[in-house]
Amino acid sequence: MNSSQNLDFQRYWTSLLRRWPLCLTVFISVFLLGVIYTARTQKLYKASATMVVMPNLPQILTGLQEVTPSSNWFSEEANLQTEYLTMLSRQISHRVYERLNLRKRKEFQDLNPEAFLPTYVSINPQKKTRMVSVDAIHWDPKFAAELANTVVAVYLDYKLAKKRESSTQAEVWLLAQYETLKKKLDDSEKALYAFMEERGILNASFESQMDAIKGRMGTFTARLAEIQSREIEGRVNAQALARVSENPKLLDSLSEVQNAPMMGALKTKLIALKAKRLELEHRYLPDHPKLKVVDLELGSLQKTVQEEVQNTIALLERDRQSLLTTEMGLEHAIQEQREQETHLNKLSYDYGRLKREVDTNTKLYDMVTNRLKEINVTSMLQSSNVSLMDEARIPPKPYQPNWRINLVVSLLLALFLSIGIALVLELMDQTFKTQSDIEAALELPFLGVLPTIAGEEIINRDFYALANPKSAVAECCRGIRTNLLFMSPDHPFQSLLVASSAEREGKTTTAINLSIAMANAGNRVLLVDCDLRRPRVHQSFKLSNEVGLSNLIVSEHDLARAIQTTSISNVDVLTSGPIPPNPSELLHTARFREVLEKLKTKYDRIIFDAPPVNAVTDPIVLATQVDGTLLVIKSGESYRASVLRTLRALTDARARIFGTVLNDFSPQRSEVYGFGKYYQFGRYYSSYGEQSGT
């Protein structure tokens, strides 16, 4: 985390600490509202009954595949969803209403019997199972359990009734089909018997003849395929041997030839001799006797191979001619069987048609008969694809409100709201609070802070540094004095304007304490009250204001008479004098500049206490006639827009601004923002009885 992020976090943390009473109030209020809401919420009880719903695939005729989409996950899911919706349908709702006799209960009298059920009951399938929870919610725990069990019982009765109704309808339809199929079967059997009697054939002999012909044709066909395969194989082998005869080197790639076992042995021996000769070539010279012996053996063996190849080719040709003769005989025999089959097929077409009709009618008749028997049996079974797993029990404790969840939610909501309000207020707060705020917004030198003067001593805050020379306030004043002197060490300032953007920001207090700090350094200091509208310096020093700056400008009063000495060494005061009707015009006059030049000859430092810059134009006029301006900003009260407007006015007038001073800065705030280590003078001087932050 970088320094800027750390500073932002500290800023928000400070905001929470500074507004902790508000945060605590919001937190307690929201939390108590949550507790009160939970306590006043009517208690509701939930009773749950569990059912098992199996897939219900309709089937009327055993063994027949119905012309419907195949059963898959989507179709089963659709069937289950249909079951769930049926449980809360108008029919079930009305039956539950009647079975529980709810019209006698006052709370149900105005409800629609066909629509009340979804208000009190919910169907909740359990994931990855076929179990379904029927949940009934009511303020009466006993009624909640009774309602859940009644819904299950009514739905089970509904399913059984639907099953019986379906069985009855199927039985009526099957009985009608039974009579029709029985008549069709009798008619088809009579037609088949008449056909066989007319042709003079028996069922068994006709079919056996057909089977015998088909059997012989199958045998001949298989034998023919075998002969043709052997003939092709012999022809291929003969061609391969012919290529070997032309090029003996192809013998190595020749596969095994049927009826020629000697070829394999010769091939193996030839390969062995070649390998032996290759080995001897690496060991002996070409004229070596062993190589010559092997070459003689190779020549003899290759001659033997050529003779064996010619003999094998002749043998394969004789076998091939024999196979061709056999192939012609088999083709003739197959043709004879086909002619016999054609003759029988002329009779078998009508016979097959009549036989298939008899078989089909027999099969349908048997299926309908079996299905009728099944329906008679299943109609007596009191079962369906839906069954009860667990009955609902009277719930021992309320389902709602859930104190634990509600309290946690209230706690989190209270926490977030309290923090959120504090942060929103912090974001909406457009005042300067710390040194970093000022430096980031104004880009001016920061000369120091004046800590907050708390308690009863705020009455004497103008002279607090004088009365407490070892306090944090006094040390900060000395720090500001030092920083001002370091602004231009070669050409130290002689006249300084202390200004602020608005009233009550501490400019007069800053001017007085800074004058005392300058005087303590051995400088002859004159404090001039230039606020010709609301002067206050004479009140702080308890001096007369009959003669002052306005008299010196309007008439040529004696300068020594206008300047008043104080009880503070090296500090004199020039009060504002009587309030003139046109203060701004007075400060523009040449007489004021003349007075200023005379004062510079008598004092080392002249500090002017000016009115607020944004209120009047007097400070702008003064700022152009002094060596520099010190801008006082009050922590937590000086608005950014106001200070920026002041800075813009001074800049437009080309006034020199030495820097800024942060007044009324709380040491507690400085600890959080990281300034405490620089402003802990009170702790350092605690042995002298001074307290930090007072």
Buried (B, 14 or more C-beta within 10 A) or exposed (E): EEEEEEBEEBBBEBBBBBBEEBBEEBBEEBBEEBBEEBEEBEEBBBBBBBBBBBEBEEEEBEEEEEEEEEEEEEBBEEBBEEBBEBBBBEEBBBBBBEEBEBEEEEEBEEBEBBEBBEEBBBBEBEEEEBBBBBBBBBEBBEBBBBBBBBBBBBBBBBBBEEBBEBBEEBBEEBEEBBEBBBEBBEEBBEBBEEBBEEEEBEEEEBBEBBEEBEEBBEBBEEBBEBBBEBBEBBBEBBEBBEEBBEEBEEBEEBEEBEEBEBBEEBBEBBEEBBEBBEEBEEEEEEEEEEBEEBBEBBEEBBEBBBEBBEBBBEBBEEBBEBBEEBBEEBEEBBEEBEEBBEEBBEBBEEBEEBBEBBEBBBEBBBBBBEBBEBBEEEBEEEEBBBEBEEBBBEBEEBBBBEEEEBBEEBBEBBBEBBBEBBBEBBEEBEBBBBBBBBEEEBEBBBBBBBBBBBEEBEEEBBBBBBEBBBBBBBBBBBBBBEBBBEBEEEEBBBBBBBBBBBEEBBBBBBBBBBBBBBBBBEBBBBBBBBBBBEBBBBEBBEBEBEBBBBBBBBEEBEEEEBBBEBEBEBBBBBBBBBBBEEBBEBBBEEBBEEBBEEBBEEBBBBBBBBBBBBBBBBBBBBBBBBBBBBBBBBBBBBBBEBBEBBBEBBEEBEBBBBBBBBBBBBBBBBBBBBBBEEBBBBBEBEEEEBBBBB
